[in-house]
Amino acid sequence: VSTQSTWGIDVYYDNVGGIMSEAAIKCMNKNGRIPVCGSISQYNTDNPQGELSAEGRATVTNQAIHRKWFLVSDYMIQQEGAFKQLLGWAKQKKLKCPETYFEGLDSLTPAFLALFQGKNIGKVVVKLEVLANPTIPAAVEDKPVEENEQEEADKTEESQPIPESTPLPPPVQPPQVTVNATPPPPPKQANKGVCAWNFCSVFK
């Protein structure tokens, strides 16, 4: 890094962390600025937050370096203008956008691992083949998913064999109740002597 920064570094956009960031901090000029976007080289280590070493922290202090986390969500109000400006610079070749390409969906895993193995330069892009005129079944294209699922369920029910009908049992007739207007005679009074004898016979 020092051979490529003869006059020192004023601004270092840090999204790597680890030894790369430590080397860049050693070359920072007085009152330099470091917006920290991430520390991807440290995510699978014991230092996922990308904390600086004691030497790195000392350099930040002694050089009065302003090091602060950069969150894109803090600048969403400037997003539209930034896109227009960056796109204009890219079209004018003022902004270099190197990319590393991988072909096909099968290369998705190697492309992802390349991010952690230093095998890419710039953004990693997986190129997929796009059909010029994809054919979509009319039933799927014209009808919502719910209607298609209902039609499939109806077809399944129609394809099931219809069981032979079983004769139903005869209806149960309600019991005949005869209403007698004349109240029944009152019950006869029980013989108290008999009841007492029965009671004693049980418990004697």
C-alpha positions as CSV (number, residue, x, y, z in Angstrom):
1,V,0.0,0.0,0.0
2,S,2.8,2.4,0.8
3,T,4.3,2.1,-2.7
4,Q,1.0,3.2,-4.2
5,S,0.4,6.1,-1.8
6,T,3.5,8.2,-2.1
7,W,1.8,11.3,-0.7
8,G,-0.2,9.4,1.8
9,I,-4.0,8.6,2.0
10,D,-6.5,11.3,2.8
11,V,-9.7,9.2,2.5
12,Y,-9.9,5.5,2.8
13,Y,-13.4,3.9,2.2
14,D,-13.1,0.8,4.4
15,N,-15.3,-2.2,3.6
16,V,-12.7,-5.0,4.0
17,G,-11.2,-4.7,7.5
18,G,-8.4,-6.9,8.7
19,I,-4.8,-6.6,7.5
20,M,-5.9,-4.5,4.4
21,S,-7.4,-1.8,6.7
22,E,-4.4,-1.9,9.1
23,A,-2.0,-1.4,6.2
24,A,-4.1,1.5,4.8
25,I,-4.3,3.2,8.2
26,K,-0.5,3.2,8.5
27,C,-0.4,5.4,5.4
28,M,-3.1,7.8,6.4
29,N,-2.3,11.5,6.4
30,K,-3.0,13.8,9.3
31,N,-6.7,14.5,9.8
32,G,-7.6,11.8,7.3
33,R,-11.1,10.3,7.0
34,I,-12.2,6.7,7.1
35,P,-15.9,5.9,6.4
36,V,-16.3,2.3,7.5
37,C,-18.8,0.4,5.4
38,G,-18.0,-3.1,6.5
39,S,-15.3,-5.6,7.3
40,I,-16.0,-8.6,5.1
41,S,-12.7,-10.2,5.7
42,Q,-13.5,-10.6,9.4
43,Y,-17.0,-11.9,9.4
44,N,-16.0,-15.5,9.8
45,T,-13.3,-14.9,12.4
46,D,-13.3,-14.2,16.1
47,N,-13.4,-10.4,15.3
48,P,-16.6,-10.1,13.2
49,Q,-16.9,-6.4,14.0
50,G,-13.5,-5.7,12.5
51,E,-12.0,-4.0,15.6
52,L,-8.6,-2.4,15.0
53,S,-5.5,-3.7,16.6
54,A,-3.8,-1.6,19.4
55,E,-1.3,-0.3,16.8
56,G,-4.1,0.7,14.4
57,R,-6.0,2.5,17.2
58,A,-2.9,4.3,18.2
59,T,-2.4,5.5,14.6
60,V,-6.0,6.8,14.4
61,T,-5.5,8.7,17.6
62,N,-2.0,10.2,16.8
63,Q,-3.0,11.2,13.3
64,A,-6.3,12.6,14.4
65,I,-8.1,10.4,11.8
66,H,-11.8,10.7,11.7
67,R,-13.1,7.1,11.5
68,K,-16.9,6.7,11.5
69,W,-19.3,4.0,10.4
70,F,-21.1,4.7,7.1
71,L,-24.7,3.6,6.9
72,V,-26.4,4.2,3.5
73,S,-29.8,4.5,5.3
74,D,-28.6,7.8,6.8
75,Y,-28.4,9.3,3.3
76,M,-31.6,7.9,1.6
77,I,-32.8,11.5,1.0
78,Q,-29.9,11.9,-1.4
79,Q,-30.3,8.6,-3.1
80,E,-32.0,9.7,-6.4
81,G,-29.5,12.5,-7.0
82,A,-26.6,10.2,-6.2
83,F,-27.8,7.6,-8.7
84,K,-28.0,10.1,-11.5
85,Q,-24.5,11.5,-10.7
86,L,-22.8,8.1,-10.4
87,L,-24.5,6.8,-13.6
88,G,-23.3,9.9,-15.5
89,W,-19.7,9.4,-14.3
90,A,-19.9,5.7,-15.3
91,K,-21.1,6.6,-18.8
92,Q,-18.3,9.1,-19.1
93,K,-15.7,6.5,-18.0
94,K,-14.8,8.8,-15.0
95,L,-16.0,6.1,-12.6
96,K,-14.4,2.6,-13.0
97,C,-16.7,-0.3,-12.1
98,P,-14.7,-3.6,-12.3
99,E,-16.8,-6.7,-12.1
100,T,-16.1,-10.4,-11.9
101,Y,-18.5,-12.6,-13.9
102,F,-19.6,-16.2,-13.3
103,E,-21.8,-18.1,-15.8
104,G,-25.0,-20.0,-14.9
105,L,-26.9,-20.7,-11.8
106,D,-24.6,-23.7,-11.0
107,S,-21.8,-21.2,-10.3
108,L,-23.8,-19.4,-7.6
109,T,-21.9,-21.1,-4.7
110,P,-18.4,-20.5,-6.2
111,A,-19.4,-16.9,-6.9
112,F,-20.4,-16.4,-3.3
113,L,-17.3,-18.1,-1.9
114,A,-15.1,-16.0,-4.1
115,L,-16.1,-13.0,-2.0
116,F,-14.3,-14.5,1.0
117,Q,-11.3,-16.0,-0.9
118,G,-10.1,-12.9,-2.7
119,K,-10.9,-14.3,-6.1
120,N,-12.9,-11.3,-7.3
121,I,-12.2,-7.8,-8.5
122,G,-15.1,-5.4,-7.9
123,K,-18.6,-6.6,-7.8
124,V,-19.4,-10.3,-8.3
125,V,-22.1,-10.9,-11.0
126,V,-23.7,-14.3,-11.9
127,K,-25.0,-14.2,-15.5
128,L,-28.2,-16.2,-16.2
129,E,-29.6,-17.0,-19.6
130,V,-32.9,-15.1,-20.3
131,L,-35.3,-16.6,-22.7
132,A,-36.4,-14.2,-25.5
133,N,-40.0,-15.4,-25.6
134,P,-40.8,-17.4,-22.5
135,T,-44.0,-19.4,-22.9
136,I,-46.5,-19.3,-20.1
137,P,-49.5,-21.6,-20.0
138,A,-52.7,-19.6,-20.6
139,A,-54.3,-21.0,-17.4
140,V,-51.5,-19.7,-15.3
141,E,-51.2,-16.4,-17.2
142,D,-54.8,-15.4,-17.3
143,K,-56.1,-16.6,-13.9
144,P,-54.9,-16.0,-10.3
145,V,-53.1,-18.7,-8.4
146,E,-56.1,-19.3,-6.2
147,E,-58.4,-20.1,-9.2
148,N,-55.8,-22.5,-10.7
149,E,-55.5,-24.3,-7.4
150,Q,-59.3,-24.6,-7.1
151,E,-59.6,-26.0,-10.6
152,E,-56.9,-28.6,-9.8
153,A,-58.8,-29.6,-6.7
154,D,-62.1,-29.8,-8.7
155,K,-60.4,-32.1,-11.3
156,T,-59.1,-34.3,-8.6
157,E,-62.5,-34.7,-7.0
158,E,-64.0,-35.5,-10.5
159,S,-61.4,-38.1,-11.1
160,Q,-62.3,-40.0,-8.0
161,P,-64.6,-43.1,-8.5
162,I,-68.1,-42.6,-7.3
163,P,-69.1,-45.2,-4.7
164,E,-72.3,-47.2,-5.2
165,S,-75.1,-45.7,-3.3
166,T,-76.2,-47.4,-0.1
167,P,-79.9,-47.5,0.7
168,L,-80.7,-45.2,3.6
169,P,-82.3,-46.8,6.7
170,P,-86.0,-46.1,7.2
171,P,-86.7,-42.9,9.2
172,V,-87.2,-43.4,12.9
173,Q,-90.8,-42.8,13.9
174,P,-91.3,-40.7,17.0
175,P,-93.1,-42.5,19.8
176,Q,-96.9,-42.1,20.0
177,V,-97.8,-40.0,23.0
178,T,-101.5,-40.2,24.2
179,V,-102.6,-37.1,25.9
180,N,-105.1,-37.8,28.7
181,A,-107.1,-34.9,29.9
182,T,-108.0,-36.7,33.1
183,P,-105.2,-36.6,35.6
184,P,-104.1,-40.0,37.0
185,P,-105.3,-40.9,40.5
186,P,-102.9,-40.0,43.3
187,P,-100.6,-42.7,44.5
188,K,-101.6,-44.8,47.4
189,Q,-100.1,-44.0,50.8
190,A,-97.3,-46.5,51.7
191,N,-97.8,-48.6,54.8
192,K,-95.5,-47.1,57.4
193,G,-95.2,-50.4,59.3
194,V,-94.0,-52.3,56.2
195,C,-91.5,-49.6,55.4
196,A,-90.1,-49.7,58.9
197,W,-89.8,-53.6,58.8
198,N,-88.0,-53.4,55.4
199,F,-85.6,-50.8,56.7
200,C,-84.8,-53.0,59.7
201,S,-84.4,-56.1,57.6
202,V,-81.7,-54.5,55.5
203,F,-79.7,-53.3,58.5
204,K,-80.2,-56.0,61.1
